[in-house]
Amino acid sequence: MARYLIPLIFGLAGIAVLVSLGLWQVQRLAWKEGVLADIEARIAAEPVALPGELDPQADRYLPVEVRGRLGDEALRVLVSQKHVGAGYRVISALDTGGRRILLDRGFIKVAEDIPAAPEGQVTVRGNVHWPDDRNSSTPENDLEGNTWFARDLDQMAGVLNTEPLMVVARDTSFSDAPVTPLPVDTDNIPNDHLEYAVTWFGLAAIWAVMSGYFLWRMRKTAKGEN
């Protein structure tokens, strides 16, 4: 029996480690779902007036209501919508009278023309957002061709002469067709903990089968030798 002890301990230890990693991912899943629920509640809360001072962490997704005049110039940020295809996010300046901010008006298909800005004051309900669109493979923005690949706030603010502050529209007091609001949500926040948990539990099951098979082969070989 001594010859089976080390493989048995090794097999049980491996199963224990893999199962514990799976349980840890289950705990992380519950934590992440709670975080996402809090973010969704914050996004959908009653909007407030745009504060004078904003913190990128504490005020992320803050629902606000802003009034002002839309600038005539519009920037186009290349995006893709599921079941719709390629298009642009339309970014314009919104002059509230006391400050100028960036307004993400929403999505328009590539083939459509961006409508002219409405005359007079408009009201927009949306969420303050600091986008994180850029990664190591994102191309540089084509300013001359007005094709942007990321909502780089500082660069956009320089072009449109605004603060590097963006509100993403959810509802507007004006018809912006064919532009449709593309409000912030939690869809792009990764939550892969369930997949990780399934992977670890699956590896634990495979480890158990392999360990059992190895012990069975050892026993069969020992019987053959006898």
C-alpha positions in Angstrom: 0.0 0.0 0.0 2.9 2.4 0.6 3.6 2.6 -3.1 0.1 4.1 -3.7 0.4 6.7 -0.9 2.4 9.4 -2.7 0.3 9.3 -5.9 -2.9 9.3 -3.8 -1.7 12.3 -1.8 -0.6 14.1 -5.0 -3.9 13.4 -6.7 -6.0 14.6 -3.7 -3.8 17.7 -3.2 -4.3 18.6 -6.9 -8.1 18.1 -6.6 -8.2 20.2 -3.5 -6.2 23.1 -5.1 -8.3 23.1 -8.2 -11.6 23.0 -6.3 -10.5 25.8 -4.0 -9.7 27.9 -7.1 -13.1 27.2 -8.5 -14.8 28.2 -5.2 -12.8 31.4 -5.1 -14.0 32.3 -8.6 -17.6 31.6 -7.4 -17.0 34.1 -4.6 -15.6 36.6 -7.0 -18.6 36.1 -9.3 -21.0 37.0 -6.4 -18.8 40.1 -5.6 -18.7 41.2 -9.3 -22.5 40.8 -9.7 -22.9 43.0 -6.7 -20.6 45.6 -8.2 -22.5 45.6 -11.5 -25.8 45.9 -9.7 -24.5 48.9 -7.9 -23.3 50.5 -11.1 -26.6 49.8 -12.9 -28.5 51.4 -10.0 -26.2 54.4 -10.2 -26.6 54.8 -13.9 -30.4 54.7 -13.7 -30.7 57.0 -10.7 -32.5 60.4 -10.9 -30.3 62.9 -12.8 -28.9 65.9 -11.0 -27.4 69.2 -12.2 -23.9 68.9 -13.5 -21.6 69.5 -10.5 -18.8 72.1 -10.7 -16.1 69.7 -9.6 -16.1 66.1 -10.7 -13.9 63.1 -9.8 -13.3 60.5 -12.5 -13.7 57.7 -9.9 -16.3 58.9 -7.5 -18.5 60.5 -10.2 -18.2 57.9 -12.9 -21.6 57.2 -14.5 -23.2 60.0 -12.5 -26.6 60.7 -14.0 -27.0 64.4 -14.9 -29.4 66.8 -16.8 -27.7 69.5 -18.8 -29.1 72.4 -20.9 -27.4 74.3 -23.6 -26.7 74.8 -27.3 -25.1 72.2 -29.5 -22.1 73.2 -31.5 -22.2 72.9 -35.3 -19.1 70.6 -35.5 -19.4 66.9 -34.9 -16.7 64.3 -34.4 -17.1 60.7 -35.6 -15.8 57.8 -33.5 -15.8 54.5 -35.3 -17.8 51.8 -33.5 -19.7 48.6 -34.3 -23.1 47.6 -33.1 -24.3 44.0 -32.9 -27.0 43.2 -35.5 -26.5 46.7 -37.0 -22.9 46.9 -38.2 -20.4 49.6 -38.4 -21.2 53.2 -37.6 -20.0 56.2 -35.6 -20.6 57.7 -32.2 -21.3 61.4 -32.8 -19.6 63.8 -30.4 -20.4 67.5 -30.3 -19.7 70.4 -28.0 -22.5 71.5 -25.6 -22.3 75.1 -24.4 -24.3 75.4 -21.2 -23.7 79.1 -20.9 -21.1 78.7 -18.1 -19.0 75.9 -19.5 -18.5 73.9 -22.7 -18.5 70.1 -22.4 -18.4 67.1 -24.8 -21.7 65.4 -25.6 -21.9 61.9 -26.9 -25.1 62.2 -28.9 -25.2 58.5 -29.9 -24.9 56.1 -32.8 -25.3 56.6 -36.6 -24.7 54.2 -39.4 -21.7 54.8 -41.6 -23.9 55.5 -44.7 -26.0 58.1 -42.9 -25.3 61.8 -42.8 -25.0 63.5 -39.4 -27.9 65.9 -38.9 -27.3 69.6 -38.3 -27.3 70.7 -34.7 -30.8 71.9 -33.6 -31.3 75.6 -33.1 -31.8 77.0 -29.6 -31.4 75.4 -26.2 -31.7 71.7 -25.8 -32.0 69.5 -22.7 -30.1 66.3 -22.4 -30.3 63.6 -19.7 -27.4 61.2 -19.6 -24.4 60.1 -17.6 -20.9 61.6 -17.0 -18.4 59.2 -18.4 -14.6 58.9 -18.8 -14.4 56.3 -21.6 -11.6 53.7 -21.7 -11.7 53.0 -25.5 -8.0 52.9 -26.2 -5.8 49.8 -25.9 -2.4 48.8 -27.4 -3.9 47.9 -30.8 -6.1 51.0 -31.2 -5.0 53.1 -34.2 -4.2 56.8 -33.8 -7.2 59.1 -34.5 -7.4 60.6 -38.0 -8.2 64.2 -37.2 -8.0 65.5 -40.8 -10.4 62.8 -42.0 -12.6 63.2 -38.8 -12.3 59.5 -38.1 -11.7 58.7 -34.4 -10.9 55.3 -33.1 -11.2 56.2 -29.4 -13.0 58.9 -27.4 -9.8 60.5 -26.2 -11.2 63.3 -24.1 -8.2 65.6 -24.0 -7.8 65.5 -27.7 -11.5 65.9 -28.4 -11.6 68.8 -26.0 -8.8 70.5 -27.9 -10.5 70.1 -31.2 -14.0 71.3 -30.0 -12.7 73.9 -27.5 -14.4 72.2 -24.5 -13.5 70.9 -21.1 -12.2 67.3 -21.2 -15.5 66.2 -19.7 -18.1 64.0 -21.5 -21.8 63.4 -21.0 -23.2 60.4 -22.8 -26.8 61.1 -23.8 -29.7 58.8 -22.7 -32.6 61.1 -23.6 -32.8 64.4 -25.4 -35.4 67.1 -25.8 -34.8 67.2 -29.6 -35.1 64.7 -32.4 -31.5 63.8 -33.5 -32.5 61.2 -36.1 -30.9 59.2 -37.6 -28.6 59.5 -34.5 -29.9 57.3 -31.7 -28.6 57.5 -28.1 -26.1 54.9 -27.1 -26.2 55.3 -23.3 -23.6 53.9 -20.9 -24.3 50.5 -19.4 -22.4 47.6 -17.9 -22.2 45.4 -21.0 -18.5 46.3 -21.6 -17.5 45.6 -18.0 -15.9 42.2 -18.0 -17.3 39.5 -15.8 -15.6 36.2 -16.6 -15.7 34.6 -13.2 -18.3 32.0 -14.1 -16.2 30.8 -17.0 -13.2 30.7 -14.8 -15.1 28.7 -12.1 -16.3 26.2 -14.7 -12.7 25.8 -16.0 -11.2 25.2 -12.5 -14.0 22.7 -11.6 -13.5 21.0 -15.0 -9.8 20.7 -14.4 -10.5 19.2 -10.9 -12.7 16.6 -12.5 -10.1 15.7 -15.1 -7.4 15.6 -12.4 -9.5 13.2 -10.4 -10.1 10.9 -13.4 -6.4 10.9 -14.3 -5.3 10.3 -10.7 -7.8 7.4 -10.5 -6.6 6.0 -13.8 -3.0 6.2 -12.7 -3.7 4.4 -9.5 -5.7 1.7 -11.4 -2.8 1.2 -13.8 -0.3 0.9 -10.9 -2.5 -1.7 -9.2 -3.0 -3.6 -12.5 0.8 -3.6 -13.1 1.5 -4.8 -9.6 -1.0 -7.7 -10.0 0.7 -8.6 -13.3 4.1 -8.7 -11.6 2.7 -11.0 -9.0 
